[in-house]
């Protein structure tokens, strides 16, 4: 969210701050290729998860952009990002720290520089992974968060790193295959490495793309993954939240996912949770997103639509919580980024490791044991189909065959968890997809018998919620923006390149 990112980073990126603080009417007049190139030059930093097409939709209101311009800007942004990292990272201190943890054994790291081969090897979507090779053949991995505006502010990043370390240390006491953590550092004056990091074992194995696997390969992986799920079901937690380091090993703390974070008026970081019940968890997270949308701190493509959808979710919190709380008062650890690239296998399709536990949290049982996203049929899901895909059906049957009938039930009834997670904080640029998302949500809400057509429901919702102050604020601001567009002289529909930087 913008308020969290820019608290620490806006002085480094004044152009980005100018873009994000300009009025809606000013954003809509951006048409020149020169300004498109400017925005593209720090597109990576605005949001690492967006594709260039999504970013151009967001900033240029759907106008086409020359691909060569975007590609060149992308290359420049990546180079600038890596150069910032290399300027901050003390490689000698990193090697010295790793060596000291192994009794002084010598170690080496690759020569870090900006070239496509090196960057391809170490840069992931969110983190860099730098291998550290020891003289005896052992290999560690140094995990470093990418240095861009999409990265959380330092205080939030410290919470995220410590939570991931706590999670990995907890999992090391179970039968879940995870990398062993040797050391970590956060943003602090005594961190000689210069950047936050985690030193961990390098796991054997390689990632894969689940939908492309043959049936026998899928079956073998799901048999092993079912054992992991069953193992996690034996380790309950007393509340909902992310794990944190404590004197007893770990405990449940607040949720450190940056989309849920906010700032108080004095700039202090506010993290949600931990929560003793699903009802408090769902209600508070929904209220947080309503406030973020109202305050324009997020950037949903359909601001009004997103706001009324969240009002609808808030209205249905009781029904959702009743379903989730029915499974009891215990909560269970869930990998919150289970798209499939978190699993590693060897050449014989043996599961060798599960990685990327960055945002893992204890969840209601129904959420924790819903099918991982890599098993969901993506096309059908985004077309609004709530039926289980064949991989989900197979996974439930495998759990049944192992006697885990309750867990199999959560897989079979897991679509509501997917839909709720997808809709809370949703940022859907396409109106048709937004309508399909709403219709699909209505299809899984317990006891819902109301209107499912988006346009019809929206008309009723605007009347039903018309006294909501946030809704009135958004309607008023959108009306102002439309009026400004309608009455702006044609000559003002091109923004000079240098003037755009002075918006504030």
C-alpha positions, 0 to 999 in steps of 0.5 A: 500500500502506498502509505507504507511504501512511501513512508521510507522510500519517497525521498528516493523516488520523488517522481513516483511520489509526484505520480501517486499524489496527483489528482485523478483528473491529472492522471487521466491527461497523461498521453505523451510517449515521453511521460509514458517512458518516464513512468516505465523507467521506474515501473518495476519499483512501483509494483514488482508484481504487475506486468507492464501491460497492467501498469500501463492500464493503471497509469495510462488508462488503457492506452497502448504503449510501445513495447520497445519503450517499456523493454528499454525502461525495464532494463534500465530499472533492473540495472538501477535496482541491482546497482543500488543493491551492490552499493549497499551489500558488503559482500566481504562481511557476508562471506566473513559472517558465513565463514565464522558460523562454520568455524572459520571454513573458507567460502566463496560467492559468485562475482556480483555484477549486472549482466543478464546471466548473473541476474537471471541466476539470483533474482526472483520475483521478490528476493535475491538468492546468492549462493555461498559455497564452502570449501567442504562442498556445502552450499548455503543461500543468502536470501535478500529482499529486492531493493525497490519501492515495491519492497516494504518499508524497513520497519515492516521488512524487519517484521517480515524477515523475523516472521519467516525465520520464526516459521522456518525454525518452527517447521524444522521441528516438524517433518516438513522439509524446509531449509535450515536457518543459520543466521539472519539480519535486519535493518539495523546499525549493527548489521555489517552485511549492509542489507537485511538477509537470511542465511539458510541451507540451499535445498536440493531439487528444482521447481516445476509447473504443476499443470504441465505434469503427467498424471503419474508425476502429479499423483506422486507429488500429491501423495507426498504433499498430503503427508505434509498437510497431515503433519501440519494438522498436528500442530495447532496454534491458539490464534490467527497471525504470523509467527514471531520469534519469542523466548520459547521459540516462536509465538503467534504475532500480528499479520505481516502481509504488507497489503494489510499494514497501515500507518498511524498519524504519527507514522507508526506501523500498525499491523493487524492481529493476532486474532482469537477468532475468525469473526474478528479476523475477517471483520478487521481485515475487511474494515482495514481495506475499506478504509484504505480504499476510502483514503485512496491508499490502495489503487484498485482499478474499480475504486467504487466497485471494490468499495461496495464489494467490501461493504458486501463482504463486511455484511457477510462476515458473520456467515463466513466466520460461522462456517470457519469457526465451526472447525474449532478454536485452533488455527493452523499454519498455511503457506500463503503463496502456494502457486506451485513454485514453492515446491521443489522435487528431484528428478524422480519427483520426490518432494525435496523441499518447501520454500518461500514461507515469507507470509505464512500465517496461522489461519482458520482450519478451513482456510489453512487446508483448502487446496493450494492454488497450484491445483486450482484450474486457473481459467475456469476459476477466473471465468467464475466456475466454482466447481473443483478441478480434477487436481483438487478432486484427486488431492481430496481422494488421496487425503481420504485414502490416508484416513484424513477425511476432515482435511479432504472435506476442507479441500472439497469445500475450499472454494469459498476460502479461495474466493474470500481471499481473492476478493478482500483487497481485490485489485481487478482491472477488467470490468468483466472479470470483476463482475465474474468475481462477484458472481462467483463469490455469491455462489459460495457464500453460505445462505446467500439468496440475493441478486448475483448479476453484478450490474443489477446488484450494484444498483441495489447496493448503491441505494442500500449503502447510500448512508455510508460516509466512505461511499459518499466520499468516493462518489463525490470524488469520482464525480469531481474527476468526471466533471474535471475531464468533461470541462477541461479544454482540449489543449490541456490534454497533453502534459509537458514532460517536465511539468508532470514531475512538479505535481504534488 
